[in-house]
Amino acid sequence: MSKCSLSVQLIPTAKEELFAFQLDWAMVDSNLMEKRIKPWVNKKIIEYIGEEEPTLTEFICQKVMAHSVPHSILSDVAMVLDEEAEVFVVKMWRLLIYETEAKKAGLVK
C-alpha cells in the first residue's frame, strides 16, 4: 500500500473527529492555497451554486488562511450553501488534512 492511500485512510470521516483534528497550520501557505485549496473551493462552489462566485471563494480561502476553525467557516457559508454547507466544509477539511499531511510526509512540494 502506498503512503498516499495510507494517509487517506487515517483521515477521520466523522464530522466531530474531523473538526477536532489538529491541523498543521505551518503547512498551509499561499502556495498550497493557490495550487490545491482555492481551485477545489472554486470547483465546489460552481457545483453547488451553478456559477463562479469569486467573492465567496476568496472569502472561504481567507478564512482558511486566517486559521479559522471549521465550525466558524460552516456558520459563515451556511447562509449561502444551505444544506450543502456541512458537506462542503467536511470535504474541504478532509482535503486540508490530506494536503498538510502529504506535505509533511514529503509527498508534495
C-alpha positions in Angstrom: 0.0 0.0 0.0 1.4 3.4 -0.9 2.0 6.2 1.6 -0.6 8.2 -0.2 -3.5 5.8 0.2 -2.5 5.0 3.7 -2.7 8.7 4.7 -6.3 9.0 3.2 -7.4 6.1 5.4 -6.0 7.8 8.5 -8.1 11.0 7.9 -11.3 10.9 10.1 -14.6 10.9 8.2 -17.0 11.7 11.1 -17.6 15.5 11.3 -16.7 15.9 15.0 -13.5 13.8 14.8 -12.5 15.6 11.6 -13.2 19.1 13.1 -11.2 18.1 16.2 -8.1 17.1 14.1 -5.1 19.2 14.9 -4.3 20.7 11.5 -0.6 21.6 11.0 -1.2 25.2 10.1 2.5 25.7 9.3 1.9 23.6 6.2 -1.0 25.9 5.0 0.8 28.5 2.9 -0.1 30.6 -0.1 1.3 28.1 -2.5 -0.9 25.3 -1.1 -3.8 27.6 -1.2 -3.4 28.7 -4.8 -2.5 25.3 -6.2 -4.8 22.9 -4.3 -7.3 24.5 -2.0 -8.6 27.5 -4.0 -9.2 25.6 -7.2 -11.1 22.9 -5.2 -13.2 25.5 -3.4 -14.0 27.3 -6.7 -15.0 24.0 -8.4 -17.3 23.0 -5.5 -18.9 26.5 -5.4 -19.7 26.1 -9.1 -21.2 22.6 -8.4 -23.4 24.0 -5.6 -24.4 27.4 -7.0 -24.2 26.8 -10.7 -21.7 29.6 -11.4 -18.4 31.0 -10.2 -18.6 33.2 -7.1 -15.1 34.7 -6.8 -16.1 36.7 -3.8 -17.3 33.7 -1.9 -14.3 31.6 -3.0 -11.9 34.3 -1.8 -13.8 34.7 1.5 -13.5 31.0 2.2 -9.8 30.9 1.3 -9.2 33.9 3.5 -10.9 32.2 6.4 -8.7 29.2 5.9 -5.5 31.3 5.7 -6.6 33.0 8.9 -6.7 29.6 10.6 -10.4 29.8 11.3 -12.0 26.8 12.9 -14.3 24.6 10.7 -17.4 25.4 12.8 -16.8 29.1 12.1 -16.4 28.5 8.3 -19.5 26.3 8.4 -21.7 29.0 10.0 -20.4 31.6 7.5 -21.1 29.5 4.4 -24.4 28.1 5.7 -26.2 31.3 4.7 -25.2 30.7 1.0 -24.9 27.0 0.7 -27.8 26.0 2.9 -27.9 22.2 3.4 -24.8 21.7 1.3 -22.7 23.8 3.7 -21.8 20.9 6.1 -20.9 18.5 3.3 -18.8 21.3 1.7 -16.8 22.1 4.9 -16.3 18.4 5.9 -14.9 17.7 2.4 -12.7 20.8 2.5 -11.4 19.9 5.9 -10.5 16.4 4.7 -8.7 18.0 1.8 -6.8 20.3 4.1 -5.8 17.5 6.4 -4.7 15.3 3.4 -2.7 18.1 1.8 -1.0 19.2 5.0 -0.2 15.6 6.0 1.1 14.8 2.5 3.2 17.9 2.5 4.7 16.9 5.9 5.4 13.4 4.6 7.2 15.0 1.6 4.7 13.6 -0.9 4.0 17.0 -2.4 6.2 20.1 -2.8 
